[in-house]
Amino acid sequence: MRDVEVRSGGIDLGQLLKFAGLVDTGGDAKALLSEGVVKVNDVVDERRGRTLRDGDIVTVPDADPVRVVEV
């Protein structure tokens, strides 16, 4: 698992997928989310605008999980 530092106040799930390098574009994030394979804290989530907070863990297939760390 790797930590991804974000500003206090959280980050949207779609933005995190791009920021963490899990996808290349916003369109890729939308497509991945619509497949129902993105998990937040072990629960499938398809909401691109979901706000992630400190400690949330995001997993996608074929990549190491990332943990949100607010700084």
Contact map, one row per residue, 1 for C-alpha under 8 A:
11100000000000000000000000000000000000000000000000000000000000011110000
11110000000000000000000000000000000000000000000000000000000000011110000
11111000000000000000000000000000000000000000000000000000000000000111100
01111100000000000001000000000000000000000000000000000000000000000111100
00111110000000000000000000000000000000000000000000000000000000000001111
00011111011000000000000000000000000000000000000000000000000000000001111
00001111111000000000000000000000000000000000000000000000000000000000011
00000111110000000000000000000000000000000000000000000000000000000000011
00000011111000000000000000000000000000000000000000001000000000000000010
00000111111100000000000000000000000000000000000000111100000000000000010
00000110111110110000000000000000000000000000000000111000000000000000000
00000000011111110000000000000000000000000000000111110000000000000000000
00000000001111111000000000000000000000000000001111110000000000000000000
00000000000111111100000001001100000000000000000111000000000000000000000
00000000001111111110000001000000000000000000000100000000000000000000000
00000000001111111111000000000000000000000000000000000000000000000000000
00000000000011111111111000001000000000000000000000000000000000000000000
00000000000001111111111111001000000000000000000000000000000000000000000
00000000000000111111110000000000000000000000000000000000000000000000000
00010000000000011111111000000000000000000000000000000000000000000100000
00000000000000001111111100000000000000000000000000000000000000000000000
00000000000000001111111100000000000000000000000000000000000100100000000
00000000000000001101111111011000000000000000000000000000000000000000000
00000000000000000100111111011000000000000000000000000000000000000000000
00000000000000000100001111111000000000000000000000000000000000000000000
00000000000001100100001111111100000000000000000000000000000000000000000
00000000000000000000000011111110000000000000000000000000000000000000000
00000000000000000000001111111111000000000000000000000000000000000000000
00000000000001001100001111111111100000000000000100000000000000000000000
00000000000001000000000001111111110000000000000100000000000000000000000
00000000000000000000000000111111111000000000000000000000000000000000000
00000000000000000000000000011111111111000000000000000000000000000000000
00000000000000000000000000001111111111000000111100000000000000000000000
00000000000000000000000000000111111110000000010000000000000000000000000
00000000000000000000000000000011111111000000000000000000000000000000000
00000000000000000000000000000001111111000001110000000000000000000000000
00000000000000000000000000000001111111100001100000000000000110000000000
00000000000000000000000000000001101111110001110000000000011110000000000
00000000000000000000000000000000000011111111100000000000011100000000000
00000000000000000000000000000000000001111111100000000001111000000000000
00000000000000000000000000000000000000111110000000000001110000000000000
00000000000000000000000000000000000000111111000000000000111000000000000
00000000000000000000000000000000000000111111100000000000000000000000000
00000000000000000000000000000000000111110111110000000000000000000000000
00000000000000000000000000000000100111110011111000000000000000000000000
00000000000000000000000000000000110101000001111100000000000000000000000
00000000000010000000000000000000100000000000111111000000000000000000000
00000000000111100000000000001100100000000000011111000000000000000000000
00000000000111000000000000000000000000000000001111100000000000000000000
00000000000111000000000000000000000000000000001111110000000000000000000
00000000011110000000000000000000000000000000000011111000000000000000000
00000000011110000000000000000000000000000000000001111101000000000001000
00000000111000000000000000000000000000000000000000111111000000000001110
00000000010000000000000000000000000000000000000000011111000000000011110
00000000000000000000000000000000000000000000000000001111100000000011100
00000000000000000000000000000000000000011000000000011111110000000011000
00000000000000000000000000000000000000011100000000000011111000001111000
00000000000000000000000000000000000001111100000000000001111100001110000
00000000000000000000000000000000000001110100000000000000111110111100000
00000000000000000000010000000000000011100000000000000000011111111000000
00000000000000000000000000000000000011000000000000000000001111100000000
00000000000000000000000000000000000000000000000000000000000111110000000
00000000000000000000010000000000000000000000000000000000001111111000000
11000000000000000000000000000000000000000000000000000000001101111100000
11000000000000000000000000000000000000000000000000000000111100111110000
11110000000000000001000000000000000000000000000000000000111000011111000
11110000000000000000000000000000000000000000000000000111110000001111100
00111100000000000000000000000000000000000000000000011111100000000111110
00111100000000000000000000000000000000000000000000001110000000000011111
00001111110000000000000000000000000000000000000000001100000000000001111
00001111000000000000000000000000000000000000000000000000000000000000111
